[in-house]
Amino acid sequence: MAFTDVETAQAHQAAFADPTGEDLCKLGILYSTGQGGEIDYVEAHKWFNLAALMGSEPAKYYRAEISDQMSSMDVAAAQRAAREWLSTRH
């Protein structure tokens, strides 16, 4: 799935405003595919994890898919990053 520059910018802006699970899932896709930069599975996993917490079913699938490409240390780093993000939101 490819996103336009506008969609990419909107997804990033939404993450710092009032994001939906769909917004966060888009960020995960952006990072997992390297759209607009390099592939970053840790960052992708973080966004998929947060999107899954918000009820995004696709995010649950994508998170599982990229977990197979990551070390346990990378998954743990992504989970820490998700917890840190959540702690700044509430």
C-alpha positions, -999 to +999 in steps of 0.1 A: +000+000+000+015+033-011+006+066+005+008+101-010+029+128+006-002+144+019-014+111+035+020+106+050+020+140+065-015+136+078-006+103+095+023+119+113+003+149+124-025+127+137-001+107+159+005+139+179-031+152+179-060+128+184-050+096+165-072+067+155-061+031+153-062+036+115-038+066+117-013+047+138-016+017+116-007+039+086+024+050+105+034+014+111+030+007+074+051+037+065+079+026+087+077-011+078+079-004+041+104+025+042+081+050+026+096+084+031+128+069+046+145+037+057+127+006+069+125+007+107+108-024+121+112-012+158+093+020+150+068+001+128+061-024+156+056+005+181+029+020+159+013-013+150+012-022+187-005+012+196-029+008+167-038-027+179-045-014+214-070+010+197-087-019+181-071-020+146-073-056+134-050-050+104-024-037+129-025-069+148-017-088+117+011-065+105+026-065+140+028-103+139+042-102+104+071-079+112+078-096+146+091-125+126+117-102+111+128-088+145+150-100+173+135-103+208+155-073+218+141-052+190+105-063+199+112-054+235+126-020+224+094-014+203+072-023+233+091+001+255+087+029+230+050+022+228+047+024+266+067+057+266+044+071+239+013+061+259+027+077+291+030+111+274-006+109+261-024+104+294 
